[in-house]
Amino acid sequence: MYFLYCGMKYLGFFCLFLCLHSSYGQAKNQFYALDAQMNQTVLDSSKYILWIHQKADSNWQWDYYNTWGPLIKSDSFEDFEGKVPNGKFYRYKNTGILDSTGSFDHGMKNGSFYKLNSLPTGRIVNSRKYDYLQDSLVKIIHTDSSGFGENNGDTLGLKEPEYLTGQMGWLNYLKDNFAYPNRAAQKNIHGQVQLLFEVEENGAIDNICIWKSVEYSLDQESVKVLINSGKWLPGIKNGLPVKTYKLQRFEY
């Protein structure tokens, strides 16, 4: 299964890690340019870039991008060296659309891993679900229905979450806070970044996922704008606030 975690298999990576660890220690942000064989190189001749950064939960996230294109995969580890997978893992198609995702718990698969399909309409649906318990596969469900990133299927009477001051307020917020990053502008890179996130019952946003990637600086500008947007109005079901998913698009 493509989306399952694969350990480091390139010798060049080991050389990179030794150099990285001895030279910089555990800095919260490190960037590396990699060639086609995943060896460290200079940016101008690179095929990929690797961004290692520490998250709020103290896990280390490794994001692999095409140098001037979309995200390839995003891995979460409990250690800086990337030896113990812990947290969410994402895999992407060549087009930058999310292909599969799952979670690790201190080196073991736990919970549901999803293999996703993208429809001609651009909508992504759950194709297969693999349920794991303590690293053991316990169930496989084949389906072409929604499941991952959907609002529990029961949307009858659901009022969708929205920005605190409504659509016009969101547009005004974007006008004041949304920028086209120089990195992408200089290469004339454009497209639509899509972010999936949860809106909690209290309006807080959580678990931001890059649903469709375009390029590193465009993706991160979108994430930054969303994080800084503050609380949202939560979804309402039967008169009560409920936790819901929201898909937000950013056009560049």
N, C-alpha and C positions, 0 to 999 in steps of 0.2 A: 504494500500500500504506500503510495507516493508520499502521503502526508505524515507518515510516522517518522519519528526522529531518527536521523542517521548520525552516527558519531563522526568525529573528525577523521578524514581519510587521506588528507594530502599532507605530505611531509613538509611542504612549504608553510602550512599552517602552524606546525610545531615550531619552526624557526621564527615565524612571526610572533607567536605568543611569548617565546623566551625573550625576544628583543623587547616586546611591548612591556612585559612584566618587569624586567630589570631596569628599563630606562625610565618608565613613567609611573610605576607603582599602580595603585588602583584609583586613578583619576576617574571622575564621574563621567567624562566624555572623551572618547578616543575615536579618531577616524583613520582608516587605512585604505589605500588604493591597491587593488589586486589585479593581476593579469588573468588570462584565461585559465591558467593552471592553479589559480588561487595563491600565487606567490606575491609577496609585497613588491610594489613597483611605484612609479611616479604617476601622478594623476593623468598627465597628458597621454600616457600610453596604457592606461588601465582599462579593463573591461568591466570591473565591478568595484564598488566601494563597500566597506564594512564600517558600520557605526556601532560601537559598544558604549552603552550608557547605563547608569544605575537609575532604577525606578524608585518611586516613593516607597514601595514595599521592600526595598533593599535588594530585590532581585536584579540581575544584570541582563539587559536586553541586547541581543545581537541582531541588527538589521542589515540584511544583504540587499543592496540595490544594484541594478545596472547603472553604470556610471552616469549616463544621461537618460535613463529610462526608469521604468517602474520597479517597485519592490519585488524581490524574488522570494524571500522568506524572512520571517521574524521569529527568533527563538528566545526563550527566557530561561535563565540559569540561576541557581542560588549562589554560584561562585563566579568570580571574575574570569577565571580561566576557561569557563564554559564546559566543565566536566559533568555537572549534575543538573540535568534539566528540571526546571521547577516553574510552573505557571503555564501561561498560554503559549501555544505554538501556532504559527500561520504559514501557509504555503500559497503561492500565487501563480496564476497562469501567465504566459508570456505577454498577454494584453494588460496585465496588472490587476485583473479581477481575482478576488479571493477564490481559491480552489478547495482548501481544506483547513481544518483547525481542530485542536484538541488541547488537553491539559495534562501536565505532569505534576506529580506530587513527590518531591524529593527523590527524583530519579525513576519513579514508577508511573505508568499510565493509570490514571484514575478518572472515572467519569466518562463522558461521551466525546468521541471523535467524529467529526462530520466531514463527509465528502460531498462537495457542493456542485451543482450544475447551474450554468447561466443560460437563461432563456433568450430568444431573439429580441424580446422586449427590453432586455437589460436586467430583468429581475433575476435574483439568485435564489434557488430553492435547494432544499436538502435532498440529496440523492440516496446516500447511504449513511447509516449511523452505526458506529461501533462502540459498544459499552464495555468499559474495562473496570476491573476491581483488583487493586493491588497487583497491577501488571498482567493480569489474566483477562483474556477476552471472554466475556460472558454472554454477549448477545450481538447479533448483526440484524439490522432492520433495513430492508430495501424499500425505498419510497421515492416518489416524485413530487411529494407534497412539501409544503413549507414546514419548517421545524426550527432551524437555527436562525436566530435574529428576527423571529416573528413574534407577534403579540399573542402567544398562546392559542392561536386559532379562533378564539371566541372574541370577535371584534364587534358583534352586534351591540349597538348602543354605546360603543367606546368613543369618547372624545379624545382625539389624538393630542399628545403633548405639543406645546408650542413655546416660542420665545416669550419671555415675561411680558413684553409690551406688544406682542402680536407681530404679524408679518411686516407691517410698515416699520415697527421698531427694530426688527431684525435687519431690514434693508438699511436703515439708518446706522445701525451698529456696524454693519459691513462697510458702509461708506467711510466710516471714521477709523476702522481698525483693520481692514482687509487690504493687503498689498501684494503686488506681483514681485516675487523675490528676484533680485538681480541675477542670481545663478541661472534660473530658468529663462529669464528675459534675454540674457546675452546669447543663449543658444536657441532662442525662439521656440521654446517648448511650451505647448499649451494643451489643454484638455480639461476633463472634469474629474476632480477628486471626490470620492464619496466616503463619508464616515458614518459608521453605524455606532450608536451609543445607547445606553440605558438612561432613562429619566426616572429617578426614584420617586416615591410617594411624596417626599418633601421638596421635589423639584431639582434636587442635586443631580448632576450628570456624572456617569460612571462608565467604566469598561468601554472606553473608546476603541473602536476597531477600524482599521483602514479597509474599507469594503472594496474600493477601487483605487489603485495607486497610479500615479502618473510619473512622478519624479521626486527625488528626495526633498528639495526645497519647497515644492508645491505641496507635498503631503504634510510636511512639518508646519508650514504656514497655516494650513487648514486646521491641523490639530491645535495649534497655539490659539487661533481665533476662537475655536469652539471651547477650549478650556477656560479662556478669559471671559466667556460670555455670561458667566454667573449661573444663577438658578433659573430654571425654566418652569413654566406652568405644567404640572404633571398631567398625565392622562386621567380621564374621569370615567369610571364604570359604575353604573347603578348609584350615581351620586357621590361616590367615594373616590379619592385619589388612588391610583394603582401604578405599579411599576410597569413601564412600557419601553419598547424599542423605538428609536427614531433614526431615520436615514436622512442625512443632510448632504446636499450637493454643493460643491464650490467650483465655479466656472473660472477658468483662466484662459 
